[in-house]
Amino acid sequence: MATGLGASVCVWQRDPGNDGDLDLRFSRKLNSNAAWSPVAFLNTNAASDVGSDRHPRIATDGAGTWVAVWQSSENLDNTVVNDEDILFARSTDDGVTWSAPALLNSTGTTDGTAADTAPVIAVDPTSGAWVVVWITNNSLGGAIGDDTDLFWSRSTNGGAVWSAFAWSRSTNGGAVWSAFAIVNADALTDHNGTESNDQSPDLAVDASGQFVVTWQRGNSPHTESDIRSARLDHPGFLWTSSILVNTNGATDTGADFQPCIAVDTRGRWVVAWNSLDSLGGTTGSDMDILWCRFQSPISTNPGTVMCVGFQKNGVPRCPCGNEAQVGSSTGCINSTGFGASCVLSGIASISQTPPNALGAGMPPNSSALYFQGTGVVNFGEGAAFGDGLRCATGSVVRLATVTNSGVGASGVAVPTAGLAAGNVRAYQIWYRNAANFCTSSTFNLSSAFMATWLP
């Protein structure tokens, strides 16, 4: 099920009817109405198709376009080989009507008995990029082994056309993969039996257009399996090398499998999964739910904003109840009646002109210390300090002390000395607020931002 601006749509598979195959049903309701529409077929060829349709997933751009993807053994009037492939259908009227099923994985006409299964889909409404990831045992003629790997495809026109799958191999023993091919970058070398199977993917995208896929590697629960993830940055065409999500993966003894991933509007990611690991004997030998969280800091204006000064879940966070407006990007309120912000002016890139850190919302003509840290406090939630919350920590560098303008704003260039591509840094402003306000302290802090430096 997914929810757009105007409607919610739920899609599911139903056991075989008179025709003996599985088909997809859907129902829709307006977000302002509690009533669901009568159940209808989503795969519009349901009355005549001969293959089973299963594992549906659905996404919307929030502007009326919806795309559903699923695995199917349908041959689409003998145009597709009788194996499992990935089909899709679109709706451009907010889920009311759907296009006829069509083939998404372009290998479906030539891949013999290779099975493509369990698709997941996500869309970045800002850029218009749609991404689908799925499992395949297609060995590409033996090039990537007979284990399962993750393929992917992209659409930039609302799911109407999906990128073609293609790959090439160099003549000197190396391998070059096209943009629209493999998610797990080690597919050429990872096939060492069932322990290398990549399966159970889940996919999400954040507000900056970063897609993150997480999956299990191994043949859980019969062998020890772990959770991995990779990232695709917009408008990139290659996934990063995969990393362990369960960071104890090199030493644990229990299987970790079936991950789910989600992200909030501030770039904070959470992955949860099933596990048979006892965490060193602390959780027993039964199955439990484990989780972890991480951040993937963006490198463009305004950066990944954190240390905001408003209540969360009804719990005050600022030192003396000086909470900012919920949903704002500022720190705790100062004597002006507003909170201060710190944002990035451009792109955090080593090779380009250094961006500025820009501050606003501070008392007029006050002094402001801009500083940089290698880490963040409390996963970006911060800790009380003076009249505000401090986020930037670790190895701290003072960038500059400046005097704010008559409207409480200032800015400093962010130096690149000592930085390398891939470094993550947090930035914040510690400013003077001497008015009789809040605590006995005479200072406050802005919100903070975090960025990953690009080459």
C-alpha positions as a LaTeX table, in Angstrom:
\begin{tabular}{lrrr}
\hline
Residue & $x$ (\AA) & $y$ (\AA) & $z$ (\AA) \\
\hline
Met1 & 0.00 & 0.00 & 0.00 \\
Ala2 & 1.12 & 3.58 & $-0.71$ \\
Thr3 & $-0.35$ & 7.01 & $-0.15$ \\
Gly4 & $-0.19$ & 10.01 & $-2.48$ \\
Leu5 & $-1.45$ & 13.55 & $-2.15$ \\
Gly6 & $-5.00$ & 12.67 & $-3.11$ \\
Ala7 & $-5.49$ & 8.96 & $-2.60$ \\
Ser8 & $-4.21$ & 5.73 & $-1.07$ \\
Val9 & $-3.94$ & 2.53 & $-3.11$ \\
Cys10 & $-3.58$ & $-1.02$ & $-1.79$ \\
Val11 & $-2.55$ & $-3.88$ & $-4.09$ \\
Trp12 & $-2.30$ & $-7.59$ & $-3.30$ \\
Gln13 & $-2.19$ & $-11.03$ & $-4.92$ \\
Arg14 & $-5.17$ & $-13.37$ & $-4.72$ \\
Asp15 & $-5.17$ & $-17.17$ & $-4.84$ \\
Pro16 & $-6.05$ & $-18.79$ & $-8.17$ \\
Gly17 & $-9.59$ & $-18.45$ & $-9.42$ \\
Asn18 & $-11.23$ & $-20.38$ & $-12.22$ \\
Asp19 & $-8.30$ & $-19.78$ & $-14.55$ \\
Gly20 & $-5.86$ & $-21.38$ & $-12.10$ \\
Asp21 & $-3.31$ & $-18.55$ & $-11.92$ \\
Leu22 & $-2.57$ & $-15.83$ & $-9.37$ \\
Asp23 & $-3.71$ & $-12.31$ & $-10.23$ \\
Leu24 & $-3.42$ & $-8.89$ & $-8.63$ \\
Arg25 & $-6.27$ & $-6.96$ & $-7.05$ \\
Phe26 & $-6.35$ & $-3.35$ & $-5.91$ \\
Ser27 & $-8.58$ & $-0.96$ & $-4.03$ \\
Arg28 & $-8.38$ & 2.80 & $-3.75$ \\
Lys29 & $-9.69$ & 5.44 & $-1.40$ \\
Leu30 & $-9.52$ & 9.19 & $-1.26$ \\
Asn31 & $-7.50$ & 10.40 & 1.68 \\
Ser32 & $-10.49$ & 12.46 & 2.81 \\
Asn33 & $-12.82$ & 9.44 & 2.67 \\
Ala34 & $-12.81$ & 6.31 & 4.83 \\
Ala35 & $-14.48$ & 4.16 & 2.16 \\
Trp36 & $-12.43$ & 1.91 & $-0.12$ \\
Ser37 & $-13.45$ & 1.40 & $-3.74$ \\
Pro38 & $-14.75$ & $-1.98$ & $-4.99$ \\
Val39 & $-11.94$ & $-4.49$ & $-5.54$ \\
Ala40 & $-10.71$ & $-4.63$ & $-9.16$ \\
Phe41 & $-7.95$ & $-6.32$ & $-11.18$ \\
Leu42 & $-4.70$ & $-4.38$ & $-11.38$ \\
Asn43 & $-3.25$ & $-6.66$ & $-14.06$ \\
Thr44 & $-5.80$ & $-5.84$ & $-16.72$ \\
Asn45 & $-5.09$ & $-9.06$ & $-18.66$ \\
Ala46 & $-6.29$ & $-11.19$ & $-15.73$ \\
Ala47 & $-9.16$ & $-12.78$ & $-17.68$ \\
Ser48 & $-6.88$ & $-14.13$ & $-20.40$ \\
Asp49 & $-3.35$ & $-14.50$ & $-19.01$ \\
Val50 & $-1.88$ & $-17.91$ & $-18.22$ \\
Gly51 & 0.91 & $-16.96$ & $-15.79$ \\
Ser52 & 0.79 & $-16.22$ & $-12.09$ \\
Asp53 & 1.36 & $-12.67$ & $-10.83$ \\
Arg54 & 2.77 & $-12.23$ & $-7.33$ \\
His55 & 4.84 & $-10.08$ & $-4.94$ \\
Pro56 & 3.38 & $-6.70$ & $-5.98$ \\
Arg57 & 4.92 & $-3.42$ & $-4.87$ \\
Ile58 & 3.59 & 0.07 & $-5.57$ \\
Ala59 & 4.87 & 3.66 & $-5.44$ \\
Thr60 & 3.62 & 7.14 & $-6.31$ \\
Asp61 & 5.24 & 10.47 & $-7.04$ \\
Gly62 & 2.49 & 12.24 & $-5.11$ \\
Ala63 & 1.37 & 14.08 & $-8.24$ \\
Gly64 & $-1.03$ & 11.50 & $-9.68$ \\
Thr65 & 1.36 & 8.98 & $-11.26$ \\
Trp66 & 1.57 & 5.49 & $-9.77$ \\
Val67 & 3.67 & 2.49 & $-10.79$ \\
Ala68 & 3.12 & $-1.11$ & $-9.67$ \\
Val69 & 5.77 & $-3.81$ & $-10.19$ \\
Trp70 & 5.57 & $-7.55$ & $-9.60$ \\
Gln71 & 7.03 & $-10.89$ & $-10.59$ \\
Ser72 & 5.13 & $-12.99$ & $-13.11$ \\
Ser73 & 5.33 & $-16.22$ & $-15.07$ \\
Glu74 & 3.03 & $-14.72$ & $-17.72$ \\
Asn75 & 4.39 & $-14.90$ & $-21.29$ \\
Leu76 & 2.54 & $-11.78$ & $-22.52$ \\
Asp77 & 1.08 & $-13.47$ & $-25.61$ \\
Asn78 & 4.22 & $-15.54$ & $-26.18$ \\
Thr79 & 6.51 & $-12.50$ & $-26.34$ \\
Val80 & 8.34 & $-13.43$ & $-23.13$ \\
Val81 & 10.09 & $-16.67$ & $-22.15$ \\
Asn82 & 8.06 & $-18.82$ & $-19.73$ \\
Asp83 & 10.09 & $-18.02$ & $-16.62$ \\
Glu84 & 9.67 & $-15.49$ & $-13.82$ \\
Asp85 & 10.08 & $-11.91$ & $-15.02$ \\
Ile86 & 9.34 & $-8.42$ & $-13.73$ \\
Leu87 & 6.20 & $-6.75$ & $-15.04$ \\
Phe88 & 4.84 & $-3.28$ & $-14.40$ \\
Ala89 & 1.72 & $-1.19$ & $-14.90$ \\
Arg90 & 1.11 & 2.55 & $-14.59$ \\
Ser91 & $-1.69$ & 4.83 & $-13.54$ \\
Thr92 & $-1.68$ & 8.52 & $-14.45$ \\
Asp93 & $-5.06$ & 9.33 & $-12.89$ \\
Asp94 & $-4.12$ & 8.83 & $-9.24$ \\
Gly95 & $-4.73$ & 5.08 & $-9.20$ \\
Val96 & $-8.18$ & 4.97 & $-10.82$ \\
Thr97 & $-7.22$ & 3.07 & $-13.99$ \\
Trp98 & $-4.11$ & 1.08 & $-14.91$ \\
Ser99 & $-2.20$ & 0.36 & $-18.12$ \\
Ala100 & $-1.79$ & $-3.15$ & $-19.48$ \\
Pro101 & 1.07 & $-5.16$ & $-17.93$ \\
Ala102 & 4.41 & $-4.74$ & $-19.68$ \\
Leu103 & 7.87 & $-6.24$ & $-19.33$ \\
Leu104 & 10.31 & $-4.26$ & $-17.17$ \\
Asn105 & 13.45 & $-6.45$ & $-17.24$ \\
Ser106 & 14.52 & $-6.29$ & $-20.87$ \\
Thr107 & 16.35 & $-9.64$ & $-20.52$ \\
Gly108 & 12.97 & $-11.36$ & $-20.26$ \\
Thr109 & 12.81 & $-12.12$ & $-23.98$ \\
Thr110 & 16.19 & $-13.89$ & $-24.10$ \\
Asp111 & 17.16 & $-15.14$ & $-20.63$ \\
Gly112 & 15.81 & $-18.69$ & $-20.93$ \\
Thr113 & 14.81 & $-20.11$ & $-17.56$ \\
Ala114 & 16.50 & $-17.42$ & $-15.45$ \\
Ala115 & 14.16 & $-16.22$ & $-12.71$ \\
Asp116 & 13.69 & $-12.53$ & $-11.91$ \\
Thr117 & 11.74 & $-12.12$ & $-8.67$ \\
Ala118 & 10.77 & $-9.98$ & $-5.64$ \\
Pro119 & 10.92 & $-6.45$ & $-7.10$ \\
Val120 & 10.92 & $-3.34$ & $-4.91$ \\
Ile121 & 10.30 & 0.21 & $-6.13$ \\
Ala122 & 10.93 & 3.77 & $-4.95$ \\
Val123 & 10.58 & 7.21 & $-6.53$ \\
Asp124 & 12.26 & 10.55 & $-5.93$ \\
Pro125 & 9.51 & 13.09 & $-6.72$ \\
Thr126 & 11.98 & 15.99 & $-6.92$ \\
Ser127 & 14.14 & 14.57 & $-9.72$ \\
Gly128 & 11.46 & 12.32 & $-11.22$ \\
Ala129 & 13.71 & 9.26 & $-10.94$ \\
Trp130 & 12.03 & 5.89 & $-10.38$ \\
Val131 & 14.16 & 2.88 & $-9.41$ \\
Val132 & 13.28 & $-0.81$ & $-9.28$ \\
Val133 & 15.57 & $-3.46$ & $-7.76$ \\
Trp134 & 14.95 & $-7.20$ & $-7.97$ \\
Ile135 & 16.54 & $-10.62$ & $-7.46$ \\
Thr136 & 17.83 & $-12.67$ & $-10.39$ \\
Asn137 & 19.72 & $-15.89$ & $-10.98$ \\
Asn138 & 20.58 & $-14.80$ & $-14.53$ \\
Ser139 & 24.29 & $-15.66$ & $-14.87$ \\
Leu140 & 24.76 & $-13.51$ & $-17.99$ \\
Gly141 & 26.12 & $-16.49$ & $-19.86$ \\
Gly142 & 28.16 & $-17.66$ & $-16.89$ \\
Ala143 & 29.89 & $-14.33$ & $-16.29$ \\
Ile144 & 28.51 & $-13.78$ & $-12.78$ \\
Gly145 & 27.94 & $-17.33$ & $-11.60$ \\
Asp146 & 24.76 & $-19.19$ & $-10.72$ \\
Asp147 & 24.13 & $-17.47$ & $-7.37$ \\
Thr148 & 21.42 & $-14.84$ & $-7.05$ \\
Asp149 & 22.33 & $-11.19$ & $-7.54$ \\
Leu150 & 20.46 & $-7.89$ & $-7.61$ \\
Phe151 & 19.57 & $-6.20$ & $-10.89$ \\
Trp152 & 18.05 & $-2.75$ & $-11.23$ \\
Ser153 & 16.44 & $-0.40$ & $-13.72$ \\
Arg154 & 15.56 & 3.28 & $-13.82$ \\
Ser155 & 12.83 & 5.42 & $-15.35$ \\
Thr156 & 12.88 & 9.20 & $-15.66$ \\
Asn157 & 9.50 & 9.67 & $-17.35$ \\
Gly158 & 7.04 & 8.45 & $-14.77$ \\
Gly159 & 7.62 & 4.75 & $-15.35$ \\
Ala160 & 6.59 & 4.84 & $-19.02$ \\
Val161 & 9.99 & 3.61 & $-20.27$ \\
Trp162 & 12.59 & 1.71 & $-18.25$ \\
Ser163 & 16.30 & 1.62 & $-18.95$ \\
Ala164 & 17.49 & $-1.34$ & $-20.99$ \\
Phe165 & 19.71 & $-3.92$ & $-19.33$ \\
Ala166 & 23.12 & $-4.16$ & $-20.99$ \\
Trp167 & 26.61 & $-5.15$ & $-20.03$ \\
Ser168 & 30.03 & $-5.44$ & $-21.62$ \\
Arg169 & 33.24 & $-7.19$ & $-20.70$ \\
Ser170 & 36.73 & $-5.91$ & $-21.52$ \\
Thr171 & 39.19 & $-8.01$ & $-23.46$ \\
Asn172 & 41.92 & $-7.74$ & $-20.82$ \\
Gly173 & 40.21 & $-9.73$ & $-18.09$ \\
Gly174 & 38.51 & $-6.77$ & $-16.47$ \\
Ala175 & 34.81 & $-6.11$ & $-16.31$ \\
Val176 & 32.83 & $-3.00$ & $-17.13$ \\
Trp177 & 29.18 & $-2.88$ & $-16.16$ \\
Ser178 & 26.62 & $-0.61$ & $-17.73$ \\
Ala179 & 24.67 & 1.90 & $-15.72$ \\
Phe180 & 21.57 & $-0.25$ & $-15.69$ \\
Ala181 & 22.69 & $-3.65$ & $-14.57$ \\
Ile182 & 24.00 & $-4.88$ & $-11.23$ \\
Val183 & 23.37 & $-3.45$ & $-7.78$ \\
Asn184 & 25.90 & $-5.58$ & $-5.88$ \\
Ala185 & 29.14 & $-4.43$ & $-7.47$ \\
Asp186 & 30.96 & $-7.66$ & $-6.59$ \\
Ala187 & 28.64 & $-9.82$ & $-8.72$ \\
Leu188 & 31.54 & $-10.88$ & $-10.95$ \\
Thr189 & 33.44 & $-12.49$ & $-8.09$ \\
Asp190 & 31.00 & $-13.27$ & $-5.28$ \\
His191 & 29.59 & $-16.58$ & $-6.55$ \\
Asn192 & 30.95 & $-19.09$ & $-4.05$ \\
Gly193 & 27.81 & $-21.17$ & $-3.51$ \\
Thr194 & 24.63 & $-20.46$ & $-1.59$ \\
Glu195 & 26.42 & $-18.29$ & 0.95 \\
Ser196 & 26.82 & $-15.62$ & $-1.73$ \\
Asn197 & 23.12 & $-15.42$ & $-2.63$ \\
Asp198 & 21.80 & $-11.85$ & $-2.60$ \\
Gln199 & 18.10 & $-11.77$ & $-1.81$ \\
Ser200 & 15.20 & $-10.09$ & 0.05 \\
Pro201 & 15.90 & $-6.50$ & $-1.08$ \\
Asp202 & 14.15 & $-3.42$ & 0.24 \\
Leu203 & 14.51 & 0.09 & $-1.15$ \\
Ala204 & 13.91 & 3.69 & $-0.05$ \\
Val205 & 14.89 & 7.20 & $-1.17$ \\
Asp206 & 15.53 & 10.31 & 0.92 \\
Ala207 & 14.62 & 13.94 & 0.29 \\
Ser208 & 17.95 & 14.60 & $-1.45$ \\
Gly209 & 17.45 & 11.85 & $-4.04$ \\
Gln210 & 19.75 & 9.23 & $-2.48$ \\
Phe211 & 18.42 & 5.71 & $-3.03$ \\
Val212 & 19.53 & 3.08 & $-0.52$ \\
Val213 & 18.89 & $-0.62$ & $-1.00$ \\
Thr214 & 19.37 & $-3.17$ & 1.75 \\
Trp215 & 19.32 & $-6.95$ & 1.40 \\
Gln216 & 20.47 & $-10.20$ & 2.95 \\
Arg217 & 23.47 & $-12.11$ & 1.70 \\
Gly218 & 23.53 & $-15.84$ & 2.42 \\
Asn219 & 20.95 & $-18.61$ & 2.33 \\
Ser220 & 19.23 & $-17.79$ & 5.63 \\
Pro221 & 18.36 & $-19.42$ & 7.91 \\
His222 & 20.29 & $-22.52$ & 6.81 \\
Thr223 & 23.62 & $-20.71$ & 6.69 \\
Glu224 & 24.86 & $-17.62$ & 8.48 \\
Ser225 & 23.63 & $-14.62$ & 6.54 \\
Asp226 & 24.13 & $-10.89$ & 7.02 \\
Ile227 & 22.51 & $-7.61$ & 5.99 \\
Arg228 & 24.18 & $-5.40$ & 3.40 \\
Ser229 & 23.35 & $-2.08$ & 1.78 \\
Ala230 & 24.44 & 0.11 & $-1.12$ \\
Arg231 & 23.64 & 3.68 & $-2.13$ \\
Leu232 & 22.80 & 5.35 & $-5.44$ \\
Asp233 & 23.25 & 9.14 & $-5.49$ \\
His234 & 21.20 & 11.25 & $-7.89$ \\
Pro235 & 21.96 & 11.64 & $-10.73$ \\
Gly236 & 24.51 & 8.81 & $-10.54$ \\
Phe237 & 24.43 & 5.59 & $-12.50$ \\
Leu238 & 26.50 & 3.27 & $-10.33$ \\
Trp239 & 25.75 & 1.90 & $-6.88$ \\
Thr240 & 28.39 & 2.17 & $-4.19$ \\
Ser241 & 30.18 & $-0.93$ & $-2.98$ \\
Ser242 & 28.04 & $-2.74$ & $-0.42$ \\
Ile243 & 28.69 & $-2.44$ & 3.30 \\
Leu244 & 27.57 & $-4.46$ & 6.32 \\
Val245 & 24.50 & $-3.07$ & 8.05 \\
Asn246 & 24.81 & $-5.49$ & 10.96 \\
Thr247 & 28.30 & $-4.34$ & 11.87 \\
Asn248 & 28.95 & $-7.52$ & 13.86 \\
Gly249 & 28.64 & $-9.55$ & 10.67 \\
Ala250 & 32.26 & $-10.68$ & 10.67 \\
Thr251 & 31.98 & $-12.33$ & 14.08 \\
Asp252 & 28.31 & $-13.18$ & 14.75 \\
Thr253 & 26.99 & $-16.73$ & 14.50 \\
Gly254 & 23.26 & $-16.24$ & 13.90 \\
Ala255 & 21.51 & $-15.58$ & 10.62 \\
Asp256 & 20.24 & $-12.06$ & 9.84 \\
Phe257 & 17.60 & $-11.85$ & 7.12 \\
Gln258 & 14.61 & $-10.09$ & 5.53 \\
Pro259 & 15.55 & $-6.42$ & 6.12 \\
Cys260 & 13.23 & $-3.43$ & 5.81 \\
Ile261 & 14.44 & 0.15 & 5.38 \\
Ala262 & 12.90 & 3.59 & 5.93 \\
Val263 & 14.11 & 7.20 & 6.05 \\
Asp264 & 12.69 & 10.41 & 7.50 \\
Thr265 & 12.67 & 13.88 & 5.96 \\
Arg266 & 15.96 & 14.79 & 7.68 \\
Gly267 & 18.06 & 12.00 & 6.16 \\
Arg268 & 18.02 & 9.62 & 9.13 \\
Trp269 & 17.73 & 6.00 & 8.04 \\
Val270 & 16.54 & 2.94 & 9.98 \\
Val271 & 16.95 & $-0.72$ & 8.98 \\
Ala272 & 15.17 & $-3.54$ & 10.86 \\
Trp273 & 15.51 & $-7.27$ & 10.22 \\
Asn274 & 14.89 & $-10.76$ & 11.58 \\
Ser275 & 17.80 & $-12.38$ & 13.39 \\
Leu276 & 18.77 & $-15.67$ & 15.00 \\
Asp277 & 21.89 & $-14.12$ & 16.48 \\
Ser278 & 22.01 & $-14.14$ & 20.28 \\
Leu279 & 24.12 & $-10.95$ & 20.47 \\
Gly280 & 26.77 & $-12.69$ & 22.51 \\
Gly281 & 24.29 & $-14.76$ & 24.49 \\
Thr282 & 22.25 & $-11.77$ & 25.67 \\
Thr283 & 19.04 & $-12.43$ & 23.71 \\
Gly284 & 18.65 & $-16.22$ & 23.66 \\
Ser285 & 18.46 & $-18.56$ & 20.69 \\
Asp286 & 15.01 & $-17.59$ & 19.39 \\
Met287 & 14.31 & $-15.23$ & 16.54 \\
Asp288 & 14.28 & $-11.53$ & 17.39 \\
Ile289 & 13.98 & $-8.20$ & 15.59 \\
Leu290 & 17.21 & $-6.21$ & 15.39 \\
Trp291 & 17.67 & $-2.70$ & 14.08 \\
Cys292 & 20.22 & $-0.01$ & 13.45 \\
Arg293 & 20.18 & 3.55 & 12.26 \\
Phe294 & 22.56 & 5.60 & 10.16 \\
Gln295 & 22.86 & 8.90 & 8.35 \\
Ser296 & 23.85 & 9.57 & 4.79 \\
Pro297 & 24.79 & 13.28 & 4.81 \\
Ile298 & 24.06 & 15.21 & 1.61 \\
Ser299 & 26.75 & 17.41 & 0.09 \\
Thr300 & 24.56 & 20.17 & $-1.32$ \\
Asn301 & 22.62 & 23.12 & 0.07 \\
Pro302 & 21.51 & 23.08 & 2.86 \\
Gly303 & 23.32 & 19.88 & 3.88 \\
Thr304 & 21.69 & 17.37 & 6.22 \\
Val305 & 20.07 & 19.57 & 8.88 \\
Met306 & 20.18 & 18.41 & 12.51 \\
Cys307 & 20.08 & 19.72 & 16.08 \\
Val308 & 16.75 & 21.41 & 15.41 \\
Gly309 & 15.19 & 23.01 & 18.47 \\
Phe310 & 11.64 & 21.72 & 18.62 \\
Gln311 & 9.74 & 19.10 & 20.55 \\
Lys312 & 9.62 & 15.54 & 19.27 \\
Asn313 & 6.83 & 13.21 & 20.35 \\
Gly314 & 5.71 & 15.91 & 22.78 \\
Val315 & 9.00 & 15.88 & 24.72 \\
Pro316 & 10.74 & 19.27 & 25.15 \\
Arg317 & 14.38 & 19.25 & 24.08 \\
Cys318 & 15.61 & 22.80 & 24.59 \\
Pro319 & 17.16 & 23.76 & 27.98 \\
Cys320 & 14.35 & 25.96 & 29.30 \\
Gly321 & 11.34 & 25.27 & 27.13 \\
Asn322 & 12.56 & 27.65 & 24.42 \\
Glu323 & 11.30 & 25.36 & 21.68 \\
Ala324 & 11.26 & 26.47 & 18.04 \\
Gln325 & 8.28 & 25.88 & 15.79 \\
Val326 & 7.76 & 22.20 & 15.03 \\
Gly327 & 9.18 & 21.33 & 11.61 \\
Ser328 & 11.51 & 24.33 & 11.47 \\
Ser329 & 15.22 & 24.13 & 10.60 \\
Thr330 & 16.44 & 26.37 & 13.41 \\
Gly331 & 17.96 & 25.77 & 16.80 \\
Cys332 & 16.36 & 26.66 & 20.14 \\
Ile333 & 14.76 & 30.12 & 20.40 \\
Asn334 & 16.97 & 33.04 & 21.48 \\
Ser335 & 16.08 & 36.48 & 22.82 \\
Thr336 & 14.86 & 37.64 & 19.40 \\
Gly337 & 11.97 & 35.19 & 19.63 \\
Phe338 & 13.40 & 32.99 & 16.89 \\
Gly339 & 16.00 & 30.26 & 16.58 \\
Ala340 & 19.23 & 30.45 & 14.58 \\
Ser341 & 20.12 & 28.29 & 11.58 \\
Cys342 & 23.36 & 27.17 & 9.94 \\
Val343 & 23.22 & 25.90 & 6.35 \\
Leu344 & 25.52 & 25.19 & 3.42 \\
Ser345 & 25.55 & 27.69 & 0.54 \\
Gly346 & 26.56 & 25.34 & $-2.27$ \\
Ile347 & 28.31 & 22.02 & $-2.87$ \\
Ala348 & 30.84 & 20.54 & $-0.46$ \\
Ser349 & 33.46 & 19.63 & $-3.06$ \\
Ile350 & 37.23 & 19.49 & $-2.63$ \\
Ser351 & 37.91 & 20.54 & $-6.22$ \\
Gln352 & 35.38 & 23.37 & $-6.49$ \\
Thr353 & 35.21 & 26.81 & $-4.92$ \\
Pro354 & 34.63 & 26.25 & $-1.20$ \\
Pro355 & 31.04 & 26.80 & $-0.11$ \\
Asn356 & 30.05 & 29.10 & 2.73 \\
Ala357 & 28.45 & 28.21 & 6.02 \\
Leu358 & 25.60 & 30.70 & 6.39 \\
Gly359 & 24.05 & 31.73 & 9.69 \\
Ala360 & 20.79 & 33.58 & 10.35 \\
Gly361 & 18.34 & 34.27 & 13.16 \\
Met362 & 20.95 & 35.40 & 15.74 \\
Pro363 & 20.79 & 38.60 & 17.82 \\
Pro364 & 21.86 & 41.70 & 15.86 \\
Asn365 & 25.56 & 42.59 & 15.99 \\
Ser366 & 26.36 & 39.61 & 18.22 \\
Ser367 & 29.59 & 37.59 & 17.94 \\
Ala368 & 29.42 & 34.15 & 16.33 \\
Leu369 & 31.94 & 31.31 & 16.35 \\
Tyr370 & 31.64 & 28.91 & 13.40 \\
Phe371 & 33.08 & 25.47 & 14.12 \\
Gln372 & 33.46 & 22.07 & 12.47 \\
Gly373 & 33.36 & 18.60 & 14.01 \\
Thr374 & 34.10 & 15.08 & 12.84 \\
Gly375 & 31.06 & 13.65 & 14.63 \\
Val376 & 27.64 & 14.52 & 15.99 \\
Val377 & 26.07 & 14.27 & 19.44 \\
Asn378 & 23.24 & 11.80 & 20.06 \\
Phe379 & 22.81 & 10.89 & 16.40 \\
Gly380 & 22.16 & 14.51 & 15.44 \\
Glu381 & 19.65 & 15.21 & 18.20 \\
Gly382 & 22.24 & 17.13 & 20.21 \\
Ala383 & 22.66 & 17.78 & 23.93 \\
Ala384 & 21.78 & 20.83 & 26.03 \\
Phe385 & 24.52 & 23.48 & 26.07 \\
Gly386 & 23.84 & 27.03 & 27.21 \\
Asp387 & 20.45 & 28.09 & 25.87 \\
Gly388 & 20.64 & 25.64 & 22.98 \\
Leu389 & 21.72 & 22.23 & 21.72 \\
Arg390 & 25.22 & 21.24 & 20.65 \\
Cys391 & 25.61 & 18.79 & 17.77 \\
Ala392 & 29.08 & 19.10 & 16.21 \\
Thr393 & 31.63 & 17.14 & 18.23 \\
Gly394 & 34.62 & 14.82 & 17.86 \\
Ser395 & 37.77 & 16.46 & 16.57 \\
Val396 & 36.62 & 20.09 & 16.60 \\
Val397 & 38.13 & 22.90 & 14.49 \\
Arg398 & 37.27 & 26.58 & 14.97 \\
Leu399 & 36.66 & 28.05 & 11.53 \\
Ala400 & 36.20 & 31.75 & 12.31 \\
Thr401 & 34.70 & 34.23 & 14.77 \\
Val402 & 32.66 & 36.98 & 13.11 \\
Thr403 & 30.25 & 39.75 & 14.07 \\
Asn404 & 26.70 & 39.29 & 12.88 \\
Ser405 & 24.98 & 41.97 & 10.83 \\
Gly406 & 22.20 & 44.19 & 12.08 \\
Val407 & 19.72 & 41.47 & 11.14 \\
Gly408 & 21.64 & 38.72 & 12.92 \\
Ala409 & 23.17 & 37.05 & 9.87 \\
Ser410 & 26.71 & 36.17 & 8.79 \\
Gly411 & 28.72 & 33.66 & 6.81 \\
Val412 & 32.21 & 32.18 & 6.53 \\
Ala413 & 33.99 & 30.19 & 3.84 \\
Val414 & 34.41 & 26.53 & 4.74 \\
Pro415 & 38.12 & 25.64 & 4.32 \\
Thr416 & 39.04 & 22.42 & 2.55 \\
Ala417 & 42.51 & 22.07 & 4.04 \\
Gly418 & 42.95 & 18.64 & 5.58 \\
Leu419 & 39.78 & 17.29 & 3.99 \\
Ala420 & 39.53 & 14.41 & 1.53 \\
Ala421 & 36.70 & 13.13 & $-0.62$ \\
Gly422 & 34.38 & 11.00 & 1.48 \\
Asn423 & 35.06 & 12.85 & 4.74 \\
Val424 & 31.92 & 13.63 & 6.77 \\
Arg425 & 31.87 & 16.87 & 8.76 \\
Ala426 & 29.31 & 18.66 & 10.93 \\
Tyr427 & 29.05 & 22.47 & 11.13 \\
Gln428 & 27.41 & 24.70 & 13.74 \\
Ile429 & 27.48 & 28.24 & 15.19 \\
Trp430 & 28.08 & 29.11 & 18.84 \\
Tyr431 & 26.84 & 32.67 & 19.28 \\
Arg432 & 26.56 & 35.23 & 22.08 \\
Asn433 & 23.13 & 36.05 & 23.49 \\
Ala434 & 23.72 & 38.27 & 26.52 \\
Ala435 & 20.11 & 39.42 & 27.00 \\
Asn436 & 18.30 & 38.33 & 30.16 \\
Phe437 & 16.70 & 35.28 & 28.60 \\
Cys438 & 16.23 & 31.59 & 29.35 \\
Thr439 & 19.07 & 30.12 & 31.46 \\
Ser440 & 21.85 & 32.05 & 33.20 \\
Ser441 & 24.11 & 31.32 & 30.22 \\
Thr442 & 24.90 & 34.12 & 27.80 \\
Phe443 & 25.13 & 32.01 & 24.65 \\
Asn444 & 23.10 & 29.80 & 22.34 \\
Leu445 & 23.73 & 27.59 & 19.30 \\
Ser446 & 22.29 & 27.38 & 15.84 \\
Ser447 & 20.95 & 24.26 & 14.22 \\
Ala448 & 23.72 & 22.25 & 12.54 \\
Phe449 & 24.28 & 20.66 & 9.17 \\
Met450 & 26.36 & 17.66 & 8.12 \\
Ala451 & 27.85 & 16.98 & 4.69 \\
Thr452 & 29.90 & 14.32 & 2.95 \\
Trp453 & 32.68 & 15.97 & 0.98 \\
Leu454 & 32.80 & 15.16 & $-2.72$ \\
Pro455 & 35.95 & 14.99 & $-4.90$ \\
\hline
\end{tabular}
